[in-house]
Amino acid sequence: MKAVPRTRSLPALLVAALTLALTMLFAPGAGADTSVSTIAQALRKSPVYVDPAARDQLSAADADTLADRIKDANKPLFIAVLPAGYPTAHLFSDLRSATGVTGLYGIRLGDRFDARADSSVLPATARQNLVRSVQGEDAKAQLADFTDRALANMGGHAPRSWGGAAGGGASTTAVITTAAVLVAAGAGAYALVRRNRRRREEEQRAALDRLRVVVDEDITAFGEELDRLDFHPSEAGADDAMRADYERALDAYETAKQRMAAARRPEDVRSVTEALEDGRFSLAQLAARREGRPLPERRPPCFFDPRHGPSVTDATWTPPGGAPRQVPVCAADATRLADGRDPVIREVDTDYGRRPYWDAGPAYGPWAGGYFGGGLLPGLLVGTLLGSVMATPTYAADYGTGYGDFGGGGYEGGDVSGTDFDPGDFSGGFGDGGGFDGGGGGGDFGGDF
């Protein structure tokens, strides 16, 4: 008689199920970290990704709020929140390659934070200063502060895969409401516009008058440098390169005077200081040729006072009440800082007495922008009065400089493209901006990422 197979008992089934679950849990590769490709896919859909193992760092509601803020700004900012033990080797470069999107990438890893960016979106110095400015904060505050400051200073535009900015309906409603109010106001609104225009013109004239004093000092100082130069194009040893440097310096001096005489608005001053910066670099080249030294690298002027001439290095400086940041400095100020002394800072007149130019108000933005263009200025001024003012739309509207003039909206980027991605922007160890190693140095997680 054939034996009938016995049906498994309930305890046996439970044991088998438990054994299978344990086998899957501890199988090779189970419980591994979320792959970079998975993170990249998530970031292609939304600017903020929170790893399941790091949900205690940032709640879903806070992540959604952060994502909406980034989408509304239409900027290619990517935030990833990962667990403390996530592997860091080549993390940023792998993530950038996996997304294929030009942008700024910030990663919160446990209680540490760092960021990398394509140079067309945010220059390295600005990125490092932004990272330093948010160190030591809890996850929610840190990511919110970093996002706000980054959006105010970075360039590029959001990838189309995000589906456009969040909150579009509200913006449309606001536009319709505003239009209705303007129509209803009629002649009264027109009078208000005229009055505001006159007030703005008066404010611009006052700002230009204040700027004129500072710019005239700069032009005079450059003219005195030319007088002290003691160079004659026909002197023994002078060659065509020297004469060309000298001619460019003279042209820059005349150009600066003409542009200042023609200036009608504060933003016109930027072209004046651009000419002076170019002229001082020409003098630095001429001096090197006459002395037989290697030609100097094209660097921005000394941050503390552009009249000091082109900078020779970057040095760490901490403004009162602010975070440390790297600023370009001349040789004399570099020595002062190294000796623990204060640098020689350019001060200007304000309603409250003499103040450093970065604490003197928005009118000095165009003046400084001519010296420190190309996206460098916002990173240098993070945490200062001028930096805060420049980060607002009001500043852009009032003084016409906008984000693009300082390396913001004029940049390309944000589309799915690697055309302006320089691997060097993402190289180096964790924490070179004051992040993952906690000390602002190189990486301590096993090499470059």
C-alpha positions as CSV (number, residue, x, y, z in Angstrom):
1,M,0.0,0.0,0.0
2,K,1.5,3.3,-1.1
3,A,2.2,5.8,1.7
4,V,0.3,9.0,1.5
5,P,2.6,12.1,1.8
6,R,2.1,13.9,5.1
7,T,1.1,17.5,4.9
8,R,3.5,19.9,6.6
9,S,2.4,21.2,9.9
10,L,2.0,24.9,10.6
11,P,5.1,25.1,12.8
12,A,7.1,23.5,10.0
13,L,5.9,26.1,7.5
14,L,6.8,28.9,9.9
15,V,10.3,27.5,10.4
16,A,10.7,27.2,6.6
17,A,9.5,30.8,6.0
18,L,11.8,32.1,8.7
19,T,14.7,30.2,7.3
20,L,14.0,31.7,3.8
21,A,13.7,35.2,5.2
22,L,17.0,34.9,7.1
23,T,18.7,33.4,4.1
24,M,17.6,36.4,2.0
25,L,18.5,38.9,4.7
26,F,22.1,37.6,5.1
27,A,22.7,36.5,1.5
28,P,25.6,38.2,-0.3
29,G,24.7,41.7,-1.4
30,A,21.6,41.8,0.8
31,G,21.3,45.0,2.9
32,A,23.9,46.6,0.7
33,D,24.0,50.4,0.3
34,T,21.7,52.0,-2.2
35,S,23.5,52.1,-5.5
36,V,24.7,55.3,-7.0
37,S,22.5,54.6,-10.1
38,T,19.4,54.3,-7.9
39,I,20.2,57.7,-6.2
40,A,20.9,59.2,-9.6
41,Q,17.6,58.0,-11.0
42,A,15.8,59.5,-8.1
43,L,17.6,62.8,-8.5
44,R,16.6,62.9,-12.2
45,K,13.0,63.0,-11.0
46,S,13.3,65.2,-7.9
47,P,16.1,67.4,-6.6
48,V,16.1,65.9,-3.1
49,Y,16.8,62.2,-2.3
50,V,16.7,60.8,1.2
51,D,18.0,57.2,1.6
52,P,15.7,54.8,3.5
53,A,18.5,54.3,6.0
54,A,18.8,58.1,6.7
55,R,15.2,59.0,7.1
56,D,15.8,60.1,10.7
57,Q,18.0,62.9,9.3
58,L,15.3,64.6,7.2
59,S,11.6,63.9,7.3
60,A,9.6,63.4,4.1
61,A,7.8,66.6,4.7
62,D,11.0,68.6,5.0
63,A,12.4,66.9,2.0
64,D,9.4,67.8,-0.1
65,T,9.6,71.5,1.1
66,L,13.2,71.6,0.1
67,A,12.5,70.1,-3.3
68,D,9.7,72.5,-3.9
69,R,12.0,75.4,-3.1
70,I,14.7,74.2,-5.5
71,K,12.1,73.6,-8.3
72,D,10.6,77.0,-7.8
73,A,14.1,78.6,-8.3
74,N,14.6,76.5,-11.5
75,K,18.2,75.8,-10.6
76,P,20.2,72.5,-11.0
77,L,20.8,71.9,-7.2
78,F,20.8,68.3,-6.1
79,I,20.6,67.2,-2.4
80,A,21.2,63.6,-1.2
81,V,20.9,62.5,2.4
82,L,22.8,59.2,3.0
83,P,23.6,57.1,6.1
84,A,26.9,57.7,7.9
85,G,28.5,54.5,6.7
86,Y,27.8,55.0,3.0
87,P,31.0,54.4,0.9
88,T,32.6,57.7,-0.2
89,A,35.2,56.6,-2.8
90,H,34.4,58.5,-6.0
91,L,31.0,59.2,-4.7
92,F,30.5,62.7,-6.2
93,S,32.1,62.0,-9.6
94,D,30.1,58.7,-9.9
95,L,26.9,60.5,-9.0
96,R,27.5,63.3,-11.4
97,S,28.3,60.8,-14.2
98,A,25.2,58.8,-13.4
99,T,22.8,61.7,-13.5
100,G,24.5,63.3,-16.5
101,V,23.3,66.7,-15.3
102,T,25.4,69.8,-15.0
103,G,24.8,71.2,-11.5
104,L,25.6,71.6,-7.8
105,Y,25.6,68.4,-5.8
106,G,25.3,68.5,-2.0
107,I,25.5,65.3,0.2
108,R,24.7,65.0,3.8
109,L,26.4,61.8,5.0
110,G,25.5,61.1,8.6
111,D,26.3,64.3,10.5
112,R,28.8,65.5,7.8
113,F,28.2,67.6,4.7
114,D,30.1,68.5,1.5
115,A,29.3,69.5,-2.0
116,R,30.8,69.6,-5.6
117,A,29.7,71.6,-8.6
118,D,30.4,72.1,-12.3
119,S,32.4,75.2,-12.7
120,S,29.8,76.7,-15.1
121,V,27.3,76.5,-12.3
122,L,29.4,77.6,-9.3
123,P,33.1,78.4,-9.1
124,A,35.2,76.2,-6.8
125,T,36.0,79.1,-4.4
126,A,32.3,80.0,-4.0
127,R,31.4,76.4,-3.5
128,Q,34.0,75.9,-0.8
129,N,32.8,79.1,1.0
130,L,29.2,78.0,0.9
131,V,30.1,74.6,2.4
132,R,32.1,76.1,5.2
133,S,29.3,78.5,6.0
134,V,26.9,75.7,7.0
135,Q,29.2,73.3,8.9
136,G,28.0,72.2,12.4
137,E,24.3,72.6,11.8
138,D,21.7,69.9,12.2
139,A,20.4,68.3,9.0
140,K,17.3,70.3,8.5
141,A,18.9,73.7,9.2
142,Q,22.0,72.9,7.3
143,L,20.3,71.7,4.1
144,A,17.9,74.7,4.2
145,D,20.7,77.2,4.7
146,F,22.8,75.6,2.0
147,T,19.9,75.5,-0.4
148,D,19.0,79.2,0.2
149,R,22.6,80.4,-0.2
150,A,23.3,78.2,-3.2
151,L,20.2,79.2,-5.1
152,A,21.1,82.9,-4.6
153,N,24.6,82.4,-6.0
154,M,24.6,79.6,-8.5
155,G,23.8,79.6,-12.2
156,G,22.2,77.1,-14.6
157,H,18.7,75.9,-14.9
158,A,16.8,72.9,-13.6
159,P,16.7,69.7,-15.8
160,R,13.5,69.2,-17.8
161,S,13.0,65.8,-16.2
162,W,11.8,67.5,-13.0
163,G,8.7,68.6,-14.9
164,G,9.0,72.3,-14.3
165,A,8.9,74.4,-11.2
166,A,6.5,73.4,-8.4
167,G,3.7,75.7,-7.4
168,G,3.0,77.0,-10.9
169,G,-0.7,77.3,-10.1
170,A,-0.1,79.7,-7.3
171,S,2.2,81.8,-9.4
172,T,-0.4,82.0,-12.2
173,T,-3.1,83.0,-9.6
174,A,-0.8,85.7,-8.3
175,V,-0.2,87.1,-11.8
176,I,-3.9,87.2,-12.5
177,T,-4.7,88.9,-9.2
178,T,-2.0,91.5,-9.7
179,A,-3.2,92.2,-13.2
180,A,-6.8,92.6,-12.0
181,V,-5.6,95.1,-9.3
182,L,-3.7,97.1,-11.8
183,V,-6.6,97.3,-14.2
184,A,-8.9,98.4,-11.4
185,A,-6.5,101.0,-10.1
186,G,-6.3,102.6,-13.6
187,A,-4.9,106.1,-13.4
188,G,-4.0,105.8,-9.7
189,A,-1.7,102.9,-10.5
190,Y,0.0,104.9,-13.3
191,A,0.6,107.7,-10.9
192,L,2.1,105.3,-8.4
193,V,4.4,103.9,-11.0
194,R,5.6,107.3,-12.0
195,R,6.2,108.3,-8.3
196,N,8.2,105.1,-7.7
197,R,10.2,105.6,-10.8
198,R,11.2,109.1,-9.7
199,R,12.1,107.8,-6.3
200,R,14.2,105.1,-7.8
201,E,16.0,107.6,-10.0
202,E,16.7,109.7,-7.0
203,E,18.1,106.7,-5.1
204,Q,20.3,105.8,-8.1
205,R,21.7,109.3,-8.3
206,A,22.5,109.3,-4.6
207,A,24.2,105.9,-4.9
208,L,26.2,107.0,-7.9
209,D,27.3,110.2,-6.2
210,R,28.6,108.1,-3.3
211,L,30.3,105.6,-5.7
212,R,31.9,108.4,-7.6
213,V,34.0,109.3,-4.6
214,V,35.3,105.8,-4.3
215,V,35.9,105.3,-8.0
216,D,37.7,108.6,-8.4
217,E,40.0,107.5,-5.6
218,D,40.7,104.3,-7.5
219,I,41.4,106.2,-10.8
220,T,43.7,108.6,-9.0
221,A,45.6,105.8,-7.3
222,F,46.1,104.0,-10.7
223,G,47.3,107.3,-12.3
224,E,49.9,107.7,-9.5
225,E,51.1,104.1,-10.2
226,L,51.6,105.1,-13.8
227,D,53.5,108.2,-12.7
228,R,55.8,106.2,-10.5
229,L,56.5,103.6,-13.1
230,D,59.5,105.3,-14.6
231,F,59.2,103.4,-17.9
232,H,59.9,104.8,-21.3
233,P,59.0,102.9,-24.4
234,S,62.3,103.9,-26.1
235,E,64.5,103.0,-23.1
236,A,67.3,100.5,-23.5
237,G,66.0,96.9,-23.1
238,A,62.4,97.7,-23.8
239,D,60.8,95.3,-26.3
240,D,57.5,95.1,-28.1
241,A,55.9,93.1,-25.4
242,M,56.8,95.7,-22.7
243,R,55.5,98.5,-24.9
244,A,52.3,96.6,-25.4
245,D,51.8,96.2,-21.7
246,Y,52.5,99.8,-21.1
247,E,50.1,100.9,-23.8
248,R,47.3,98.7,-22.4
249,A,47.8,100.2,-19.0
250,L,47.6,103.8,-20.4
251,D,44.5,102.9,-22.4
252,A,42.9,101.4,-19.3
253,Y,43.5,104.6,-17.4
254,E,41.9,106.7,-20.1
255,T,39.0,104.3,-20.5
256,A,38.3,104.3,-16.8
257,K,38.2,108.1,-16.7
258,Q,35.9,108.3,-19.8
259,R,33.5,105.7,-18.5
260,M,33.2,107.3,-15.1
261,A,32.5,110.6,-16.7
262,A,29.7,109.0,-18.8
263,A,28.2,107.0,-15.9
264,R,24.6,107.7,-15.2
265,R,23.6,104.7,-13.0
266,P,25.4,102.7,-10.3
267,E,25.7,99.7,-12.6
268,D,27.7,101.8,-15.0
269,V,30.5,101.8,-12.5
270,R,31.3,98.1,-13.1
271,S,32.9,98.8,-16.5
272,V,35.1,101.4,-14.9
273,T,36.6,99.0,-12.3
274,E,36.9,96.3,-14.9
275,A,39.1,98.7,-16.9
276,L,41.2,99.5,-13.8
277,E,41.6,95.8,-13.0
278,D,42.8,95.1,-16.5
279,G,45.2,98.0,-16.3
280,R,46.8,96.9,-13.0
281,F,47.3,93.4,-14.5
282,S,49.1,94.9,-17.5
283,L,51.4,96.8,-15.1
284,A,52.1,93.5,-13.2
285,Q,53.0,91.9,-16.5
286,L,55.3,94.8,-17.4
287,A,57.1,94.6,-14.1
288,A,57.7,90.9,-14.5
289,R,59.1,91.4,-18.0
290,R,61.4,94.2,-16.9
291,E,62.7,92.2,-14.0
292,G,63.1,88.9,-15.9
293,R,60.6,87.1,-13.8
294,P,57.9,84.6,-15.1
295,L,54.8,86.3,-16.2
296,P,52.1,86.4,-13.4
297,E,49.0,84.3,-13.4
298,R,45.8,86.2,-14.2
299,R,44.2,86.4,-10.8
300,P,41.5,88.7,-9.2
301,P,42.7,91.7,-7.3
302,C,43.4,91.7,-3.6
303,F,40.0,91.2,-1.9
304,F,40.8,93.6,1.0
305,D,41.6,96.5,-1.4
306,P,41.7,96.2,-5.2
307,R,44.2,99.1,-5.2
308,H,46.8,96.6,-3.9
309,G,46.9,95.1,-7.3
310,P,46.5,91.5,-8.5
311,S,46.4,88.9,-5.8
312,V,49.3,86.3,-5.5
313,T,47.6,83.6,-3.5
314,D,44.4,82.6,-1.6
315,A,44.3,82.9,2.2
316,T,41.8,82.0,4.9
317,W,40.0,84.9,6.4
318,T,37.1,85.1,8.8
319,P,35.0,88.2,8.9
320,P,33.6,89.3,12.2
321,G,30.7,87.0,13.1
322,G,31.1,85.1,9.9
323,A,32.5,81.8,8.7
324,P,36.0,81.3,7.4
325,R,36.5,81.5,3.6
326,Q,39.3,81.6,1.1
327,V,39.9,85.1,-0.4
328,P,42.5,86.3,-3.0
329,V,45.1,88.5,-1.3
330,C,48.2,90.5,-2.3
331,A,51.6,89.5,-1.0
332,A,51.6,92.2,1.8
333,D,48.2,91.1,3.1
334,A,49.1,87.4,2.9
335,T,52.1,88.2,5.2
336,R,49.9,90.1,7.6
337,L,47.4,87.3,7.9
338,A,50.2,84.7,8.3
339,D,51.6,86.8,11.1
340,G,48.2,87.1,12.9
341,R,47.8,90.7,12.0
342,D,44.8,92.4,10.3
343,P,44.9,93.0,6.6
344,V,44.7,96.6,5.2
345,I,41.0,96.8,4.4
346,R,39.4,99.3,2.0
347,E,36.9,101.4,3.9
348,V,34.3,103.8,2.5
349,D,32.1,106.5,3.9
350,T,28.6,105.5,5.0
351,D,25.8,107.1,7.1
352,Y,27.4,105.3,10.1
353,G,31.0,106.3,9.5
354,R,33.8,104.5,7.7
355,R,33.1,100.8,7.0
356,P,34.7,98.0,4.9
357,Y,33.2,98.1,1.4
358,W,31.4,94.8,1.9
359,D,29.5,96.3,4.8
360,A,28.6,99.6,3.2
361,G,25.4,98.8,1.3
362,P,24.2,97.7,-2.1
363,A,25.5,100.6,-4.1
364,Y,29.0,99.1,-3.9
365,G,28.0,95.9,-5.6
366,P,28.7,97.1,-9.1
367,W,32.0,98.6,-8.0
368,A,33.1,95.3,-6.5
369,G,31.6,93.3,-9.4
370,G,34.0,95.0,-11.9
371,Y,36.9,93.8,-9.9
372,F,35.6,90.3,-8.9
373,G,33.4,89.2,-11.8
374,G,32.8,85.8,-13.2
375,G,30.9,84.3,-10.3
376,L,33.7,84.8,-7.7
377,L,32.1,87.7,-5.7
378,P,29.1,86.0,-4.2
379,G,31.3,83.2,-2.7
380,L,33.6,85.8,-1.2
381,L,30.8,87.8,0.3
382,V,28.7,85.0,1.9
383,G,27.7,86.2,5.4
384,T,28.4,89.9,4.8
385,L,26.0,92.8,4.4
386,L,26.7,93.2,0.7
387,G,26.6,89.5,0.1
388,S,23.2,89.3,1.7
389,V,21.8,92.2,-0.3
390,M,23.2,90.9,-3.5
391,A,21.4,87.6,-3.0
392,T,17.9,89.2,-3.1
393,P,15.8,89.9,-6.2
394,T,15.4,93.5,-5.0
395,Y,19.1,94.1,-5.5
396,A,19.0,92.8,-9.0
397,A,16.0,95.0,-9.8
398,D,17.3,98.2,-8.2
399,Y,20.8,98.1,-9.5
400,G,20.6,96.1,-12.7
401,T,23.4,93.8,-12.0
402,G,21.4,90.6,-11.5
403,Y,22.7,87.2,-10.8
404,G,24.0,86.7,-14.3
405,D,26.5,89.5,-14.0
406,F,28.0,87.9,-11.0
407,G,28.0,84.4,-12.4
408,G,24.4,83.4,-11.9
409,G,21.6,83.3,-14.4
410,G,23.9,83.8,-17.4
411,Y,25.4,80.4,-17.1
412,E,24.4,77.4,-19.1
413,G,23.9,74.1,-17.3
414,G,21.2,72.0,-15.8
415,D,20.3,70.1,-19.0
416,V,21.3,66.5,-19.4
417,S,24.7,67.1,-20.8
418,G,28.3,66.7,-20.0
419,T,29.6,69.4,-22.3
420,D,30.9,71.7,-19.6
421,F,31.8,69.1,-16.9
422,D,35.4,69.2,-15.9
423,P,36.3,66.1,-13.8
424,G,38.6,68.4,-11.8
425,D,35.6,70.2,-10.4
426,F,34.6,66.9,-8.7
427,S,38.1,65.6,-7.8
428,G,39.9,65.7,-4.5
429,G,39.1,64.1,-1.1
430,F,36.0,64.5,0.9
431,G,35.9,67.7,2.9
432,D,38.1,70.0,0.8
433,G,35.4,72.6,1.4
434,G,35.3,72.0,5.1
435,G,33.1,69.1,5.0
436,F,33.4,65.3,5.4
437,D,36.7,65.2,7.2
438,G,35.5,67.9,9.5
439,G,38.6,70.0,9.1
440,G,38.5,71.4,5.7
441,G,41.4,69.4,4.4
442,G,41.7,66.5,2.0
443,G,39.8,63.3,2.1
444,D,40.1,60.7,4.8
445,F,37.8,58.1,3.2
446,G,40.2,56.3,1.0
447,G,41.1,58.6,-1.8
448,D,39.4,60.7,-4.3
449,F,35.9,60.5,-5.3
